[in-house]
């Protein structure tokens, strides 16, 4: 039986990828932020999963405003880094896991979630920046990511976007799907995006440290209560792009304690830093008890 062993939560700020690609990680502005991932990189080397399920949002690269799937699951064998207007990031291609992805699609749709099945797409910084943060710099010609990745793209760009409750329930459905897969796989689920930030308008540059840290507290201690937070609170308190944080509830809903009589997951690492390109960076690693 496959099982979800841990969940990882991290921002996916595009400037972080640019800083890595341009060799700026040791500059005074960036060094404190990257230092917050030193533990995480070692932890991932010591706890490399067989598959990562990556929850992220596409930024009008694989999907334009002509077609806007709420939840889109990648079932391909590989994914190329997307050209977001300045060329693809110089990182390795992403290998998929079609067998597990197809099983998740079958199981989750039978649990009444209407997924869009994607057999071909490029993946943008929403997916590649978290991999770079957790895995370090990679030469696209010589290196590979440590394991296959299944992309799950969530619409948090064009309203209406899914509710926190819907996202938490999708995580529950994903956990059930993984646990019925007939191979012995260790799976991690990563929730990405956020934290508080606004990219335009009169409040451009908004960062709300108190709200962000309260979100992290509730994500660990009371995810069911957190799932009831309405969209308007995300927008008011965390900025227009803060709504990306609902994707973290998918990863949290996949943890064993949410609807089973299990202890809370262990908090292995927690990190928060501002600013990173006028954005708050949040990061958590949660591990299911054995």
Backbone as CSV, one residue per row, in Angstrom:
resi,resn,N_x,N_y,N_z,CA_x,CA_y,CA_z,C_x,C_y,C_z
1,UNK,0.836,-1.195,0.000,0.000,0.000,0.000,0.871,1.244,0.000
2,UNK,0.540,2.204,-0.828,1.216,3.498,-0.805,0.735,4.288,0.410
3,UNK,1.527,5.237,0.837,1.154,6.031,2.014,1.777,7.408,1.923
4,UNK,1.075,8.377,2.489,1.601,9.740,2.579,2.386,9.849,3.876
5,UNK,3.649,10.143,3.753,4.530,10.184,4.917,4.688,11.578,5.487
6,UNK,4.579,12.597,4.654,4.838,13.962,5.112,4.195,14.948,4.148
7,UNK,4.026,16.173,4.629,3.585,17.266,3.773,4.545,18.433,3.936
8,UNK,4.760,19.125,2.845,5.670,20.271,2.800,4.879,21.472,2.295
9,UNK,5.127,22.629,2.885,4.420,23.850,2.524,5.463,24.936,2.273
10,UNK,5.339,25.610,1.155,6.320,26.646,0.856,5.772,27.640,-0.152
11,UNK,6.238,28.871,-0.051,5.964,29.879,-1.067,6.682,29.499,-2.359
12,UNK,6.212,30.095,-3.462,6.856,29.791,-4.752,7.166,31.076,-5.532
13,UNK,7.686,32.062,-4.841,7.956,33.384,-5.408,8.866,33.259,-6.638
14,UNK,8.472,33.804,-7.797,9.314,33.641,-8.995,10.697,34.252,-8.855
15,UNK,10.828,35.337,-8.088,12.145,35.964,-7.915,13.114,35.044,-7.188
16,UNK,12.600,34.097,-6.382,13.478,33.124,-5.735,14.170,32.270,-6.784
17,UNK,13.412,31.816,-7.772,14.012,31.046,-8.850,15.035,31.864,-9.621
18,UNK,14.717,33.132,-9.875,15.667,33.984,-10.589,16.944,34.169,-9.782
19,UNK,16.815,34.350,-8.455,17.998,34.513,-7.603,18.889,33.279,-7.675
20,UNK,18.276,32.092,-7.687,19.059,30.860,-7.793,19.696,30.735,-9.169
21,UNK,18.928,31.022,-10.205,19.432,30.851,-11.566,20.563,31.821,-11.883
22,UNK,20.553,32.993,-11.234,21.564,34.021,-11.501,22.685,34.041,-10.474
23,UNK,22.707,33.052,-9.563,23.790,32.952,-8.598,23.792,34.019,-7.527
24,UNK,22.602,34.456,-7.104,22.494,35.535,-6.121,22.137,35.055,-4.717
25,UNK,22.159,33.753,-4.471,21.638,33.231,-3.205,22.453,33.666,-1.989
26,UNK,23.714,34.033,-2.177,24.555,34.439,-1.044,24.617,35.952,-0.870
27,UNK,23.887,36.678,-1.690,23.840,38.124,-1.512,23.085,38.458,-0.226
28,UNK,23.426,39.567,0.441,22.823,39.886,1.741,21.289,39.897,1.730
29,UNK,20.685,40.333,0.640,19.222,40.369,0.581,18.628,38.961,0.629
30,UNK,19.264,38.021,-0.078,18.680,36.696,-0.249,19.173,35.667,0.760
31,UNK,20.362,35.845,1.309,20.960,34.798,2.139,20.085,34.376,3.316
32,UNK,19.471,35.313,4.077,18.642,34.861,5.209,17.455,34.004,4.787
33,UNK,16.891,34.297,3.608,15.767,33.494,3.164,16.197,32.080,2.796
34,UNK,17.271,31.966,2.033,17.722,30.641,1.632,18.227,29.831,2.829
35,UNK,18.761,30.502,3.837,19.214,29.791,5.044,18.059,29.069,5.721
36,UNK,16.846,29.583,5.565,15.684,28.945,6.164,15.339,27.606,5.554
37,UNK,15.975,27.265,4.441,15.736,25.984,3.775,16.905,25.018,3.925
38,UNK,17.939,25.398,4.685,19.073,24.488,4.883,18.630,23.182,5.530
39,UNK,17.831,23.286,6.603,17.324,22.074,7.262,16.514,21.241,6.273
40,UNK,15.685,21.909,5.487,14.749,21.209,4.613,15.470,20.417,3.534
41,UNK,16.541,20.973,3.011,17.290,20.263,1.971,17.930,18.991,2.526
42,UNK,18.488,19.094,3.717,19.070,17.905,4.317,17.986,16.890,4.650
43,UNK,16.862,17.366,5.183,15.752,16.471,5.511,15.267,15.729,4.263
44,UNK,15.153,16.442,3.134,14.681,15.777,1.920,15.691,14.755,1.420
45,UNK,16.982,15.051,1.561,17.990,14.057,1.186,17.880,12.807,2.052
46,UNK,17.560,13.002,3.327,17.445,11.874,4.256,16.094,11.169,4.160
47,UNK,15.113,11.831,3.591,13.747,11.288,3.543,13.171,11.440,2.138
48,UNK,13.955,11.064,1.146,13.504,11.205,-0.235,12.318,10.278,-0.494
49,UNK,11.193,10.821,-0.941,10.032,9.965,-1.207,10.159,9.273,-2.553
50,UNK,9.243,8.378,-2.811,9.165,7.758,-4.125,8.453,8.658,-5.126
51,UNK,7.518,9.470,-4.628,6.739,10.374,-5.474,6.399,11.616,-4.649
52,UNK,6.388,12.769,-5.307,5.856,14.005,-4.730,4.598,14.382,-5.495
53,UNK,3.525,14.669,-4.780,2.333,15.263,-5.381,2.397,16.754,-5.093
54,UNK,2.557,17.563,-6.116,2.799,18.998,-5.968,1.523,19.791,-6.262
55,UNK,0.986,20.443,-5.241,-0.170,21.320,-5.397,0.355,22.729,-5.641
56,UNK,-0.010,23.306,-6.761,0.511,24.621,-7.133,-0.516,25.303,-8.023
57,UNK,-0.258,26.557,-8.396,-1.123,27.206,-9.367,-0.322,27.623,-10.589
58,UNK,-0.907,27.391,-11.732,-0.342,27.824,-12.999,-0.544,29.329,-13.149
59,UNK,0.428,29.992,-13.790,0.384,31.450,-13.944,0.227,31.804,-15.419
60,UNK,-0.869,31.305,-16.014,-1.226,31.602,-17.408,-0.162,31.104,-18.384
61,UNK,0.403,29.930,-18.081,1.343,29.306,-19.020,0.726,28.041,-19.613
62,UNK,0.415,27.065,-18.800,-0.274,25.875,-19.301,-1.736,26.174,-19.618
63,UNK,-2.328,27.062,-18.841,-3.740,27.409,-19.015,-3.870,28.927,-19.143
64,UNK,-4.586,29.374,-20.139,-4.875,30.793,-20.286,-6.270,31.065,-19.729
65,UNK,-6.714,32.303,-19.836,-8.071,32.627,-19.390,-9.132,32.065,-20.342
66,UNK,-8.700,31.437,-21.433,-9.658,30.775,-22.314,-10.174,29.475,-21.709
67,UNK,-9.322,28.792,-20.951,-9.683,27.527,-20.313,-9.157,27.581,-18.881
68,UNK,-10.058,27.484,-17.896,-9.663,27.658,-16.496,-10.177,26.471,-15.684
69,UNK,-9.417,25.390,-15.608,-9.850,24.267,-14.761,-9.663,24.606,-13.284
70,UNK,-10.607,24.192,-12.468,-10.472,24.428,-11.028,-9.386,23.536,-10.445
71,UNK,-9.422,22.244,-10.768,-8.391,21.306,-10.339,-7.931,20.524,-11.571
72,UNK,-6.637,20.574,-11.883,-6.103,19.883,-13.064,-4.959,18.985,-12.634
73,UNK,-5.104,17.688,-12.862,-4.105,16.707,-12.440,-3.287,16.256,-13.640
74,UNK,-1.961,16.370,-13.517,-1.078,15.935,-14.578,-0.849,14.431,-14.533
75,UNK,-1.059,13.767,-15.662,-0.883,12.317,-15.744,0.216,11.944,-16.738
76,UNK,1.015,12.907,-17.173,2.032,12.659,-18.188,3.266,11.991,-17.601
77,UNK,4.115,11.502,-18.492,5.376,10.872,-18.075,6.452,11.901,-17.787
78,UNK,6.335,13.109,-18.373,7.301,14.157,-18.090,6.704,15.518,-18.423
79,UNK,7.330,16.559,-17.849,6.877,17.936,-18.026,8.113,18.816,-18.213
80,UNK,8.056,19.691,-19.212,9.162,20.608,-19.458,8.941,21.915,-18.685
81,UNK,10.027,22.564,-18.227,9.879,23.891,-17.620,9.295,24.872,-18.640
82,UNK,8.359,25.678,-18.192,7.632,26.577,-19.085,8.440,27.836,-19.396
83,UNK,8.219,28.392,-20.561,8.726,29.712,-20.920,7.687,30.734,-20.473
84,UNK,8.018,31.495,-19.439,7.080,32.476,-18.889,7.333,33.881,-19.431
85,UNK,8.018,33.963,-20.569,8.247,35.255,-21.200,9.704,35.642,-21.281
86,UNK,10.560,34.931,-20.547,11.998,35.228,-20.573,12.801,33.938,-20.718
87,UNK,12.163,32.938,-21.305,12.810,31.647,-21.500,12.546,30.711,-20.349
88,UNK,12.608,29.401,-20.583,12.412,28.428,-19.494,13.519,28.554,-18.455
89,UNK,13.206,28.249,-17.203,14.238,28.210,-16.172,15.252,27.113,-16.515
90,UNK,16.526,27.331,-16.211,17.549,26.321,-16.495,17.560,25.238,-15.419
91,UNK,16.504,24.457,-15.386,16.355,23.373,-14.408,15.978,22.100,-15.157
92,UNK,16.147,20.944,-14.521,15.821,19.683,-15.217,14.332,19.567,-15.542
93,UNK,14.040,18.756,-16.535,12.648,18.398,-16.798,12.099,17.666,-15.576
94,UNK,10.794,17.669,-15.443,10.124,17.014,-14.326,9.541,15.699,-14.809
95,UNK,9.968,14.605,-14.212,9.406,13.301,-14.558,8.134,13.069,-13.755
96,UNK,7.113,12.538,-14.402,5.862,12.248,-13.731,5.778,10.802,-13.269
97,UNK,4.613,10.459,-12.727,4.337,9.073,-12.330,2.936,8.742,-12.850
98,UNK,2.831,8.380,-14.144,1.505,8.197,-14.749,0.636,7.166,-14.046
99,UNK,1.254,6.109,-13.514,0.446,5.050,-12.888,-0.269,5.557,-11.638
100,UNK,0.481,6.194,-10.739,-0.148,6.713,-9.528,-1.091,7.868,-9.861
101,UNK,-0.688,8.723,-10.787,-1.547,9.849,-11.159,-2.883,9.369,-11.713
102,UNK,-2.840,8.369,-12.569,-4.087,7.843,-13.139,-4.956,7.197,-12.070
103,UNK,-4.320,6.517,-11.116,-5.068,5.917,-10.012,-5.720,7.004,-9.159
104,UNK,-4.983,8.071,-8.860,-5.558,9.177,-8.080,-6.736,9.788,-8.827
105,UNK,-6.582,9.988,-10.130,-7.685,10.552,-10.914,-8.920,9.669,-10.828
106,UNK,-8.755,8.371,-11.039,-9.886,7.444,-10.966,-10.546,7.493,-9.600
107,UNK,-9.733,7.415,-8.541,-10.283,7.363,-7.190,-10.958,8.672,-6.795
108,UNK,-10.303,9.792,-7.074,-10.832,11.086,-6.643,-12.105,11.443,-7.409
109,UNK,-12.148,11.121,-8.701,-13.373,11.385,-9.456,-14.514,10.519,-8.944
110,UNK,-14.219,9.286,-8.558,-15.248,8.432,-7.976,-15.703,8.935,-6.604
111,UNK,-14.892,9.793,-5.984,-15.306,10.448,-4.736,-15.969,11.798,-5.013
112,UNK,-16.379,12.019,-6.251,-17.202,13.156,-6.669,-16.443,14.466,-6.831
113,UNK,-15.123,14.396,-7.062,-14.364,15.581,-7.454,-14.179,15.559,-8.964
114,UNK,-14.531,16.643,-9.614,-14.422,16.733,-11.071,-13.054,17.280,-11.436
115,UNK,-12.086,16.384,-11.622,-10.746,16.775,-12.019,-10.656,16.947,-13.530
116,UNK,-9.812,17.872,-13.947,-9.397,17.929,-15.339,-8.142,17.075,-15.478
117,UNK,-8.124,16.161,-16.426,-6.986,15.275,-16.654,-6.107,15.911,-17.723
118,UNK,-4.825,16.098,-17.408,-3.914,16.779,-18.326,-2.792,15.824,-18.709
119,UNK,-2.762,15.451,-19.981,-1.760,14.512,-20.465,-0.530,15.195,-21.055
120,UNK,-0.592,16.513,-21.215,0.555,17.251,-21.743,0.480,18.690,-21.263
121,UNK,1.528,19.157,-20.594,1.609,20.568,-20.215,3.026,20.886,-19.768
122,UNK,3.377,22.172,-19.854,4.612,22.670,-19.265,4.311,23.170,-17.864
123,UNK,5.330,23.184,-17.018,5.133,23.604,-15.624,5.966,24.855,-15.359
124,UNK,5.352,25.826,-14.695,6.014,27.111,-14.501,6.635,27.206,-13.111
125,UNK,6.961,28.445,-12.692,7.679,28.629,-11.432,6.883,28.150,-10.231
126,UNK,5.550,28.074,-10.351,4.756,27.581,-9.236,5.165,26.187,-8.805
127,UNK,5.677,25.396,-9.748,6.132,24.035,-9.446,7.647,23.937,-9.341
128,UNK,8.372,24.637,-10.220,9.830,24.456,-10.228,10.535,25.191,-9.094
129,UNK,9.996,26.329,-8.633,10.654,27.039,-7.524,10.625,26.217,-6.234
130,UNK,9.498,25.614,-5.839,9.546,24.740,-4.655,10.554,23.608,-4.783
131,UNK,10.652,23.001,-5.965,11.648,21.952,-6.147,13.053,22.504,-5.961
132,UNK,13.331,23.680,-6.509,14.655,24.280,-6.360,14.947,24.614,-4.905
133,UNK,13.965,25.152,-4.195,14.174,25.498,-2.794,14.510,24.271,-1.957
134,UNK,13.821,23.174,-2.208,13.984,21.977,-1.396,15.141,21.088,-1.869
135,UNK,15.522,21.218,-3.131,16.536,20.315,-3.693,17.844,21.015,-4.024
136,UNK,17.851,22.344,-4.072,19.057,23.070,-4.416,19.222,23.231,-5.916
137,UNK,20.307,23.901,-6.295,20.582,24.158,-7.697,20.811,22.844,-8.448
138,UNK,20.281,22.782,-9.658,20.415,21.587,-10.493,20.844,21.986,-11.901
139,UNK,21.781,21.242,-12.460,22.193,21.430,-13.840,21.219,20.668,-14.727
140,UNK,20.523,21.361,-15.642,19.513,20.652,-16.441,20.095,19.600,-17.363
141,UNK,21.398,19.670,-17.656,22.015,18.696,-18.554,22.612,17.503,-17.820
142,UNK,22.902,17.669,-16.528,23.587,16.608,-15.784,22.759,16.038,-14.637
143,UNK,21.849,16.818,-14.099,21.149,16.446,-12.871,19.696,16.092,-13.144
144,UNK,19.051,15.549,-12.119,17.625,15.253,-12.161,17.032,15.571,-10.797
145,UNK,15.750,15.809,-10.761,15.061,15.956,-9.476,15.071,14.603,-8.766
146,UNK,14.969,14.571,-7.451,15.208,13.316,-6.725,14.155,12.238,-6.917
147,UNK,12.982,12.597,-7.420,11.926,11.595,-7.594,10.892,12.128,-8.570
148,UNK,9.995,11.277,-9.046,8.903,11.754,-9.895,7.981,12.716,-9.156
149,UNK,7.311,13.575,-9.930,6.401,14.590,-9.388,5.083,14.523,-10.151
150,UNK,3.985,14.510,-9.417,2.657,14.593,-10.017,2.139,16.006,-9.794
151,UNK,1.911,16.787,-10.853,1.417,18.153,-10.681,-0.105,18.181,-10.465
152,UNK,-0.539,18.984,-9.510,-1.959,19.265,-9.317,-2.132,20.775,-9.328
153,UNK,-2.587,21.297,-10.462,-2.746,22.740,-10.630,-4.138,23.164,-10.166
154,UNK,-4.181,24.209,-9.348,-5.426,24.704,-8.758,-5.649,26.137,-9.221
155,UNK,-6.863,26.454,-9.631,-7.158,27.827,-10.033,-7.328,28.721,-8.811
156,UNK,-6.343,29.581,-8.583,-6.476,30.636,-7.566,-6.170,31.991,-8.207
157,UNK,-6.358,32.047,-9.531,-6.043,33.259,-10.288,-7.310,33.990,-10.718
158,UNK,-8.273,33.253,-11.238,-9.494,33.851,-11.772,-10.695,33.372,-10.946
159,UNK,-11.408,34.313,-10.321,-12.580,33.920,-9.541,-13.676,33.421,-10.459
160,UNK,-14.499,32.425,-9.979,-14.520,31.842,-8.633,-13.410,30.807,-8.425
161,UNK,-12.832,30.823,-7.226,-11.793,29.872,-6.855,-12.361,28.930,-5.789
162,UNK,-11.778,27.761,-5.612,-12.354,26.804,-4.659,-12.238,27.285,-3.219
163,UNK,-13.177,26.877,-2.426,-13.192,27.246,-1.005,-12.158,26.457,-0.224
164,UNK,-11.842,26.959,0.960,-10.950,26.216,1.848,-11.514,24.846,2.192
165,UNK,-12.827,24.757,2.398,-13.449,23.475,2.709,-13.299,22.489,1.557
166,UNK,-13.494,22.980,0.334,-13.362,22.111,-0.834,-11.926,21.605,-0.959
167,UNK,-10.971,22.486,-0.683,-9.562,22.090,-0.784,-9.198,21.064,0.294
168,UNK,-9.646,21.285,1.511,-9.375,20.319,2.568,-9.963,18.958,2.213
169,UNK,-11.196,18.962,1.695,-11.840,17.702,1.339,-11.135,17.013,0.174
170,UNK,-10.583,17.787,-0.753,-9.821,17.178,-1.836,-8.584,16.482,-1.280
171,UNK,-7.935,17.102,-0.299,-6.799,16.451,0.338,-7.195,15.125,0.973
172,UNK,-8.340,15.100,1.622,-8.832,13.848,2.204,-9.019,12.783,1.123
173,UNK,-9.617,13.198,0.006,-9.864,12.251,-1.083,-8.551,11.749,-1.678
174,UNK,-7.559,12.615,-1.771,-6.258,12.208,-2.294,-5.606,11.188,-1.371
175,UNK,-5.696,11.415,-0.068,-5.111,10.442,0.866,-5.757,9.066,0.679
176,UNK,-7.077,9.023,0.567,-7.757,7.742,0.348,-7.298,7.100,-0.953
177,UNK,-7.110,7.924,-1.973,-6.652,7.391,-3.253,-5.260,6.787,-3.132
178,UNK,-4.364,7.515,-2.504,-2.986,7.021,-2.359,-2.976,5.705,-1.596
179,UNK,-3.769,5.628,-0.535,-3.747,4.442,0.318,-4.375,3.218,-0.333
180,UNK,-5.014,3.387,-1.488,-5.563,2.230,-2.201,-4.733,1.874,-3.428
181,UNK,-3.589,2.530,-3.591,-2.688,2.180,-4.700,-1.895,0.942,-4.306
182,UNK,-1.754,0.003,-5.233,-1.239,-1.320,-4.870,0.277,-1.456,-5.002
183,UNK,1.004,-0.347,-4.909,2.453,-0.422,-4.813,2.897,0.198,-3.497
184,UNK,4.001,-0.300,-2.975,4.520,0.197,-1.698,5.353,1.449,-1.967
185,UNK,4.678,2.599,-1.952,5.328,3.869,-2.264,5.230,4.824,-1.076
186,UNK,6.313,5.561,-0.847,6.300,6.671,0.097,6.006,7.944,-0.698
187,UNK,4.931,8.614,-0.329,4.465,9.785,-1.068,4.502,11.001,-0.156
188,UNK,5.013,12.092,-0.655,4.881,13.388,0.017,3.936,14.262,-0.785
189,UNK,3.165,15.094,-0.092,2.301,16.056,-0.763,2.757,17.448,-0.360
190,UNK,2.972,18.304,-1.348,3.473,19.652,-1.121,2.391,20.661,-1.499
191,UNK,2.124,21.591,-0.579,1.239,22.712,-0.859,2.068,23.966,-1.045
192,UNK,1.851,24.701,-2.134,2.716,25.834,-2.450,1.904,27.101,-2.697
193,UNK,2.618,28.219,-2.777,1.991,29.514,-2.987,1.988,30.342,-1.718
194,UNK,1.526,31.615,-1.828,1.473,32.481,-0.653,2.880,32.813,-0.147
195,UNK,3.055,33.493,0.994,1.964,33.838,1.899,1.371,35.206,1.497
196,UNK,1.212,36.099,2.488,0.560,37.364,2.176,1.355,38.139,1.132
197,UNK,0.660,38.604,0.120,1.248,39.495,-0.868,0.164,40.025,-1.798
198,UNK,0.432,41.205,-2.315,-0.443,41.814,-3.315,0.446,42.464,-4.364
199,UNK,0.165,42.166,-5.600,1.054,42.575,-6.690,0.615,43.829,-7.410
200,UNK,-0.563,44.348,-7.113,-1.068,45.484,-7.870,-2.007,46.323,-7.008
201,UNK,-2.378,47.496,-7.533,-3.351,48.347,-6.864,-2.759,49.150,-5.723
202,UNK,-3.652,49.790,-4.987,-3.230,50.699,-3.915,-2.512,49.974,-2.788
203,UNK,-2.781,48.693,-2.607,-2.145,47.939,-1.519,-0.982,47.085,-2.006
204,UNK,-0.447,47.356,-3.177,0.686,46.582,-3.696,1.823,46.593,-2.682
205,UNK,2.379,45.414,-2.423,3.442,45.283,-1.433,2.952,44.923,-0.046
206,UNK,1.630,44.715,0.122,1.078,44.376,1.440,1.679,43.081,1.973
207,UNK,2.093,43.113,3.244,2.530,41.919,3.967,1.947,41.985,5.360
208,UNK,1.338,40.907,5.815,0.678,40.866,7.126,1.298,39.726,7.931
209,UNK,2.358,40.051,8.681,3.091,39.018,9.418,2.211,38.321,10.452
210,UNK,1.400,39.091,11.167,0.577,38.503,12.225,-0.418,37.506,11.636
211,UNK,-1.070,37.879,10.542,-2.057,36.986,9.933,-1.382,35.737,9.376
212,UNK,-0.231,35.923,8.723,0.501,34.775,8.172,0.841,33.760,9.256
213,UNK,1.374,34.239,10.359,1.789,33.314,11.417,0.600,32.674,12.109
214,UNK,-0.510,33.398,12.203,-1.728,32.780,12.734,-2.212,31.689,11.786
215,UNK,-2.095,31.920,10.483,-2.455,30.898,9.505,-1.619,29.640,9.720
216,UNK,-0.307,29.808,9.919,0.565,28.652,10.148,0.170,27.909,11.419
217,UNK,-0.160,28.651,12.473,-0.616,28.015,13.716,-1.842,27.150,13.462
218,UNK,-2.841,27.733,12.800,-4.100,27.016,12.570,-3.914,25.861,11.598
219,UNK,-3.040,26.029,10.622,-2.798,24.944,9.677,-2.326,23.695,10.400
220,UNK,-1.491,23.884,11.412,-1.000,22.741,12.180,-2.068,22.240,13.141
221,UNK,-2.653,23.149,13.902,-3.462,22.777,15.056,-4.943,22.594,14.753
222,UNK,-5.483,23.318,13.779,-6.924,23.294,13.549,-7.238,23.493,12.066
223,UNK,-6.827,22.543,11.221,-7.074,22.728,9.786,-8.555,22.744,9.422
224,UNK,-9.373,22.023,10.169,-10.808,22.021,9.871,-11.387,23.409,10.120
225,UNK,-11.009,24.034,11.232,-11.458,25.401,11.485,-10.920,26.369,10.449
226,UNK,-9.663,26.204,10.062,-9.063,27.082,9.062,-9.781,26.970,7.723
227,UNK,-10.294,25.796,7.423,-10.977,25.603,6.139,-12.258,26.433,6.034
228,UNK,-12.742,26.972,7.149,-13.966,27.774,7.134,-13.695,29.261,6.905
229,UNK,-12.443,29.652,6.851,-12.124,31.060,6.611,-12.595,31.456,5.217
230,UNK,-13.400,32.519,5.091,-13.934,32.884,3.770,-12.892,33.576,2.899
231,UNK,-13.134,33.553,1.602,-12.207,34.182,0.663,-11.957,35.641,1.000
232,UNK,-12.990,36.353,1.420,-12.836,37.787,1.646,-11.813,38.075,2.741
233,UNK,-11.664,37.162,3.710,-10.656,37.373,4.743,-9.244,37.214,4.172
234,UNK,-9.050,36.233,3.325,-7.743,36.102,2.673,-7.393,37.395,1.929
235,UNK,-8.340,37.901,1.162,-8.078,39.095,0.354,-7.840,40.307,1.251
236,UNK,-8.668,40.472,2.259,-8.557,41.633,3.145,-7.270,41.598,3.955
237,UNK,-6.940,40.435,4.517,-5.826,40.360,5.456,-4.498,39.986,4.790
238,UNK,-4.552,39.194,3.716,-3.318,38.678,3.116,-3.077,39.195,1.706
239,UNK,-3.935,40.089,1.216,-3.744,40.640,-0.119,-4.401,39.804,-1.193
240,UNK,-4.462,40.366,-2.383,-5.197,39.706,-3.462,-4.595,38.365,-3.845
241,UNK,-3.276,38.222,-3.725,-2.634,36.943,-4.046,-2.519,36.019,-2.835
242,UNK,-2.913,36.483,-1.664,-2.897,35.619,-0.485,-3.841,34.444,-0.588
243,UNK,-4.788,34.521,-1.519,-5.736,33.425,-1.690,-5.030,32.135,-2.103
244,UNK,-3.791,32.234,-2.592,-3.040,31.020,-2.927,-2.931,30.072,-1.737
245,UNK,-3.052,30.591,-0.530,-2.884,29.757,0.659,-3.950,28.671,0.782
246,UNK,-5.089,28.806,0.102,-6.079,27.718,0.191,-5.494,26.416,-0.342
247,UNK,-4.481,26.510,-1.210,-3.873,25.284,-1.741,-3.146,24.503,-0.652
248,UNK,-2.677,25.193,0.381,-2.011,24.494,1.475,-2.990,23.561,2.182
249,UNK,-4.285,23.886,2.137,-5.282,23.040,2.797,-5.454,21.707,2.086
250,UNK,-5.140,21.639,0.791,-5.180,20.343,0.110,-4.123,19.428,0.706
251,UNK,-2.901,19.947,0.841,-1.829,19.141,1.431,-2.142,18.778,2.880
252,UNK,-2.697,19.727,3.620,-3.004,19.447,5.041,-4.131,18.433,5.165
253,UNK,-5.114,18.491,4.270,-6.220,17.539,4.325,-5.789,16.113,4.046
254,UNK,-4.636,15.951,3.402,-4.131,14.608,3.095,-3.395,13.969,4.263
255,UNK,-3.189,14.712,5.347,-2.499,14.144,6.501,-3.444,13.277,7.321
256,UNK,-2.878,12.307,8.028,-3.673,11.228,8.621,-4.610,11.679,9.724
257,UNK,-4.299,12.779,10.413,-5.094,13.160,11.579,-6.406,13.829,11.225
258,UNK,-6.582,14.291,9.985,-7.703,15.184,9.688,-9.046,14.503,9.884
259,UNK,-9.197,13.268,9.412,-10.469,12.588,9.670,-10.245,11.176,10.196
260,UNK,-9.114,10.982,10.860,-8.868,9.718,11.539,-8.463,10.027,12.982
261,UNK,-8.587,9.042,13.836,-8.208,9.240,15.247,-6.697,9.101,15.377
262,UNK,-5.990,10.091,14.886,-4.532,10.091,14.913,-4.038,11.353,15.607
263,UNK,-2.835,11.325,16.178,-2.261,12.552,16.743,-1.982,13.571,15.643
264,UNK,-1.822,14.830,16.039,-1.407,15.860,15.100,-0.064,15.479,14.475
265,UNK,0.184,15.898,13.254,1.497,15.604,12.656,2.602,16.323,13.415
266,UNK,3.801,15.784,13.318,4.961,16.413,13.952,5.439,17.582,13.098
267,UNK,5.678,18.707,13.751,6.245,19.861,13.055,7.765,19.693,13.062
268,UNK,8.325,19.361,11.914,9.768,19.152,11.818,10.518,20.446,11.570
269,UNK,9.868,21.389,10.898,10.543,22.647,10.574,9.491,23.713,10.290
270,UNK,9.745,24.912,10.777,8.870,26.053,10.503,9.749,27.276,10.270
271,UNK,9.434,28.023,9.224,10.256,29.169,8.846,9.359,30.243,8.247
272,UNK,9.665,31.489,8.583,8.919,32.621,8.029,9.886,33.766,7.826
273,UNK,9.793,34.412,6.664,10.745,35.479,6.349,10.095,36.515,5.440
274,UNK,10.392,37.783,5.687,10.034,38.874,4.783,11.222,39.824,4.715
275,UNK,11.385,40.490,3.561,10.644,40.252,2.323,11.453,39.383,1.377
276,UNK,10.768,38.865,0.375,11.419,38.214,-0.763,10.669,38.715,-1.989
277,UNK,11.205,39.768,-2.579,10.531,40.412,-3.708,9.146,40.910,-3.287
278,UNK,9.097,41.641,-2.166,7.845,42.216,-1.650,6.797,41.154,-1.312
279,UNK,7.256,39.987,-0.927,6.367,38.873,-0.607,6.824,38.218,0.684
280,UNK,5.859,37.757,1.465,6.185,36.972,2.655,6.427,35.523,2.257
281,UNK,7.475,34.930,2.810,7.808,33.531,2.540,7.511,32.705,3.775
282,UNK,6.673,31.690,3.621,6.378,30.775,4.714,6.737,29.356,4.318
283,UNK,7.082,28.546,5.344,7.543,27.182,5.059,7.305,26.304,6.280
284,UNK,6.756,25.120,6.023,6.521,24.124,7.073,6.845,22.737,6.516
285,UNK,7.306,21.864,7.397,7.366,20.431,7.086,6.631,19.704,8.205
286,UNK,5.620,18.940,7.828,4.847,18.144,8.785,5.007,16.669,8.441
287,UNK,5.167,15.854,9.457,5.383,14.423,9.266,4.285,13.643,9.972
288,UNK,3.716,12.663,9.266,2.740,11.781,9.895,3.444,10.894,10.922
289,UNK,2.875,10.741,12.122,3.473,9.798,13.083,3.495,8.392,12.494
290,UNK,4.494,7.625,12.851,4.602,6.257,12.340,3.409,5.444,12.807
